[in-house]
Amino acid sequence: MSLFKKLKEKISHQTESVTAKFKEGLSKTRDSFAEKINDLLSRYRKVDEEFFEELEEILIQADVGVQTVMELVDELKLEAKRQKLEDSESLKPLITEKFVELLHSTAGNQQLNMASDGLTVILFVGVNGVGKTTTIGKMAHMFKNQGKKVMLAAGDTFRAGAIEQLEIWGERAGVDVTKHQAGSDPAAVIYDAIQATRKRDIDVLLCDTAGRLQNKVNLMQELNKIYRVIQREIPGAPHETLLVLDATTGQNAFSQAKTFNEATGITGIVLTKLDGTAKGGIVIAISNELGIPVKFVGLGEKLDDLQPFDAEQYVYALFSELFEERENQQQSEQ
């Protein structure tokens, strides 16, 4: 079975609503990307060096990442030569297949690491304005719908309004919030939250942290203190340290990922506002060049628009026009 057919088979086994969310959420990237790819393929009948140079530019503009683009194009050249593909039309399925292979080989474990027994602690980091608090609220809603008892810890005690914002999301999701006064020690908030989970038999504790990146040393010291408190109280925790990034900031998000990973050791990425950018290729750049799995993506404003990242759904949504065209071609050949 070809990679194309395998992808279609996996998509068909999932709910139409999830497929629709990914297609709608990636529509800006797909419209921009597909239009440029189709234009490129229509202008070049034969595959030559100029064709690949333009393809590189299109992929870089979609924020796929320079290093990743160079690797991908080199592989396409080698494969085209090996298969003796000379016309641009025959390269369409190869482009999509290479993206699927690339994302699967670099994505890592995209499932959340949950405690096998007792409390699961998830720590959220990220700069101000990326949608960190909103993400925590939406994830609380997700866990509650799964039948889990959830608590939020308002560990961002420095940003004006951060505690109140988390309280609003706690009310929306119907979960409790542990908080201190603004300016309090974040580690003390997390400690009190852990004690509160024991009294209320909580399954999942979601911890907000301050979104400061001006001084990486201070950030590291602050987070290390939080880590020490969590690990002392819950051996093996935090079970996840999720970095929240704003997809609309493109390569700036990539730079933040590098910095936070150096300071804290990230276990996964939550990429918000993917529906608001035409540069959704940043998912591939982060996965391939940093080796950090993207675990959730924000595909809209609604509570259930925070979706577990699915490589098949992502690639299908990004290249749906090319897939549909390829499917029609295969059907006509039968």
N, C-alpha and C positions, 0 to 999 in steps of 0.2 A: 504494500500500500504506500502511495506517495505521501510526502509530508503534507502536501496540500489536502489530500483526502483525510488524513489523520486529524488535521486541525478542524476541518469541517465536521468530522464525527464528534470530536470533543465539544465543539460549540453546540451541536444539536442536542447533546445530553444535558445541557444547562437550561435554566429558565429563560424564556424570551425577554422577560423584564430586565435581567442582568445584561443580556446582549444589547438591548435597546439603550440602557444607561451608558454603557461603554461607547456605543456608536454616537449617541447624542453628545456625551461629554467630550469626545475627541473630534467633534465635527469641525471645529475651527482648524485644528491641525490637519485633519484629513482633507478638507476642502482646499487648503493652501498647498499641502504637500502633493495630493493627487493631481491637482491642476498643473503643477509644475512638472511632475513626472510625465504626465500624459503629453504635455507640450513638448518636453524633451524627446520623448519617443516618437512623436509625430514629425519632428524636424530632422531626426537622424534615422535614416533607413538602415545604415550600417553602423556597427559598433566599432568606434575608433578611439584614439586617445582624447580627442576633443569631447566626445560623448561622455567619457568617464570623468573628465575635468568638470564638466557642467553638473554631472550627477553628484560629485563631491560638494559643490557649492550648494546645491539644493538640500542635501542632507545636513550640512553645517548650519544652514539657515533655519532648519527645524530643530536646532540645538541637540542633534544626535551626539555631538562631541567630536573634536578634530581627530583625536587618537582613534576613536571607534570608527569614524568615517574612513580613515586611511586604511585600517585593517579590513573593513568591509569591502571597500572598492578593490583592494588588492586580491581579496578572495574571489570577488566577482570576475576580475580579469583572468585569474588562473582557471576558474571553473568554465568560463566562456571559451577559453582556449582549449581546455581539455575536452569539452563537449562539441567543439567546433561550431559555436554559435556566432554567426556573423551579422544577423539582422537584429535590430533593437527589439522587435516584437517578441522574439523568442527569449529575451532577457527578463520579461515581466515576471513569470513565475519564479525565476531564479532569485530575483531581488527579494520577493516576499519570503521565500524559503530560507534565505540567508538571515533575514531578520528574526524569524522564528528560532533558528538554530542558535543565533547569537544571544538572544534573550534567555533561552533555556540553559545555555551553557554558563551564563554569568549571574543568573538571578538569585541563586542560593535558595535557602529555605524561606519561602514566602508565608508560611504559617506562623501564627503567633505561638510563642513558647508559653504554655500555661502550666501552672503547678499541677502535678499529678494528684496532690492531696492538699487541702488547706488553702491558704490565701495566695492569690496571684498578684504581684506588684508590678505595675507598668509605669515607668518614668518617662515623662515627655520633656524634651528639650527643643530649643529653637529660638530665633530672634523674635522680637516684638513685631506684630503685624502679619505674621505668616498664617494665622488661623489656628494657633495652638489650642487656645481655650475652646474654640468652636469644635475642633477635632475631638477633644476630650469629652465634650458634651454629647457629640454624635456617637462616640464609641460607648459611652455610658448607656445611651439609648439602645445600641446594638446588643450589648451584654444583657441588659434588662429583658429585652425581647427573647433572649435565649434562656430566660428563667434564672439568671444569676443575680445575686444580691451585690450591689455596687456601691462604693463610696468614692468621693472625690476629695483630694487634699489640695488646698489652695496654697501651694508652695511658692507662687510668684508674689512675694510680699512687697516688692519694690515698685512695680508699675502701678501708676494711679488707675484705679478702677478694675484692676485684674481680679481682685477677690470678689467684688460685686458681680463682675461678668460671669465668673465661675458659679456663683450662687444662682444666677438667673438660669444658667444651663442645667444646674442641679434640679431646679424646680421643674424645668421643661421635661427633663428625663425622669423625674420622680425619684431622685436619689439624694442621700445626705451628703453634706459638704463639711469637712473639718477645716476650720480657719482660725487665724490669730489676727491681731491688729496689723495694719499696714506698717512695714518696716521691721517686722519681727524676724527672728532667725528661721529661715526656711526649713532647716533640719529639725527644729523643734516642732514645726507644724507637721512634718512627716511622721515624727515620733508619736505625737498625740493621735494622729490618724490611725497608725498601726495599733495603738492601744484600743482605740474605739472600735476597730474591726473585730477585735477579739470578743468584745462585749455584745456585738450585734450579729455575730456569725456571718461576716461579709465574705463573699467569694473573690471579688476583684477590687483592688485599690488602684485608682488612677491618679497619679501625682503630677501636678503642674510645677514648673520651676521657672525661675527668672530668665527673661529673654535678653540677657546682656552679652554682647560679644566684643565690646570695646577693648576689654583687657582679658586675654585668654587665660592668664595666670589666675586672676580672681575667679573667673568662671570655673576653672579646674578645681580650685581650692573649695569653692562653695559646693560644687557637685560631689567632690570627694567626701566632704563632710556628710552630705545626704546619703551617699553610698554606704559609708561606715555605719551610720545609724540603721539603715535598712538591713544591711547584712548582719549586724549584731542581733537585731530583733527577729529577722526571718532568714535563716541560712539558705543560701542559693538565690536570694532575691537581690536586686530586681530581676524579674524574669525576662523583661524586655526594657531596653532604653531606646525609645523611638524619637527620631529627629523629624520635626515637622518643617517642611519646606514649601514655599509658595512657587508653584510651577510658572507663574507669569513673570518671575524674575530671571528665568533662564539660567545663564551661566553664573549669575550671582548666587543662585541656589546651589549650584555645583560647588562653588567656592566655600559656601557655608558648610556644606556636607564635609568637605575636606577638613576644615578647621575644627568643627565639632567632633569629628571622628578622632582627630589627633588628641583632643582634650578629654574626651569622655568614653570612647569606645562604643560606637553606635551598633545596635543589633538590627535595626531596621529603619526604613524611611516611610513617612506618611507624606505624600505629595498632594497638596491642596490646590484648588482652583485650576485643575487641569482643563476644565471646561472653558476657562477664560483666556486661553492662550492658543496661538497657532504654532507653538514651539513645543509640542508634547513629546518630541524626541528626547527631551531631557531625562526621561525614564531610562532610556537605553544607555545614555552617557553615564548616569550614576551607577547603574547595575554593572556595566562593563568596565569602567575605568576605576571605580572605587571598590567594587566587589561587595557593595552593601545592598541587600535585598530591599526592593520597594514592597512594603507589606500592605499598604492601603493607599487609595487614591480618592481625591475629592472630585466628584463629577457633577456637582450642582449644589443648590442651596438647601434642599430638603434634608430632613433628619436621616433618611435612608440613602442619601446620595454619597455617603462615605462608604466605599466598597472595598472588600479585600481585593488586592491586586491579582489579576489573572492574566498570565502571559498570553494565552490563546485568545482571550477576549480582546486584549489590548492590540495584538497584531492584526486580528480580524477587523477590529474597528478602524484601525489606521489604514489598512489596505483593502477595505471591503469592496471598493469599486474594481480593483484589480482581481480580487478573488472571484467576484461575480462574473466578471468578463471571462476569466479563465474557466469557470464552471460552464458557462454557456458554450465556450469553444469546445470543451471536452464532450459535452452532450451532442453537439452538432457532428462531432467526429465519430460518434458511436453508431 
